Amino acid sequence: MRIVVVAGLLFLALGCSSPDTAGQDQDPKSARARDSVLGASSLPGAKGVQRALEVSDSAAARKALLDSLAQEP
């Protein structure tokens, strides 16, 4: 249930971008920096954004670990 709420908040936050930048490709690092600032703020839903970033980091770390284990002889 908690994952559904976090995913919903993430989609809601991403859906609130301005129309002039919605079609442009954004640098993932700048998007992450923006989300990190949002997550550190005291705005409503900021904890959800911060948690979504933590889950994303955890998934990336797990993927990197599995990739490194698959490459070992």
C-alpha positions in Angstrom: 0.0 0.0 0.0 2.8 2.4 0.9 4.5 1.8 -2.5 1.3 2.7 -4.3 1.1 6.0 -2.4 4.7 6.8 -3.0 4.3 6.0 -6.7 1.2 8.1 -6.9 2.9 11.1 -5.3 5.9 10.7 -7.6 3.6 10.7 -10.7 1.7 13.7 -9.3 4.9 15.6 -8.8 6.2 14.8 -12.2 2.8 15.7 -13.8 3.0 19.2 -12.4 5.8 20.4 -14.8 5.2 23.5 -16.8 3.9 23.0 -20.3 6.9 24.6 -22.1 9.3 22.0 -20.7 7.0 19.0 -20.7 8.1 17.8 -24.2 11.8 18.5 -23.8 14.3 15.8 -22.7 15.6 16.8 -19.3 18.9 15.8 -17.9 18.3 13.1 -15.2 20.8 14.7 -12.9 19.1 18.0 -12.9 15.7 16.3 -12.4 17.1 14.4 -9.5 18.6 17.6 -8.0 15.2 19.3 -8.3 13.4 16.3 -6.7 16.1 16.2 -3.9 15.4 19.9 -3.1 11.7 19.2 -3.2 12.1 16.2 -0.9 14.2 18.3 1.6 11.5 21.0 1.8 8.6 21.2 4.2 6.0 21.1 1.5 3.2 18.6 1.7 4.2 15.4 0.0 7.9 16.1 0.3 8.5 13.0 2.5 6.9 10.9 -0.3 9.3 12.4 -2.9 12.3 11.8 -0.6 11.2 8.2 0.0 10.8 7.7 -3.8 14.3 8.9 -4.3 15.5 6.4 -1.6 13.7 3.6 -3.2 15.2 4.5 -6.6 18.7 4.6 -5.1 18.1 1.2 -3.5 16.9 -0.3 -6.7 19.9 1.1 -8.6 22.3 -0.2 -6.0 20.7 -3.7 -6.2 20.9 -3.6 -10.0 24.6 -2.7 -9.9 25.3 -5.4 -7.4 23.5 -8.1 -9.5 25.3 -6.8 -12.6 28.7 -7.1 -10.9 27.9 -10.6 -9.6 26.8 -11.7 -13.1 30.1 -10.5 -14.6 32.4 -12.4 -12.2 33.7 -15.8 -13.5 
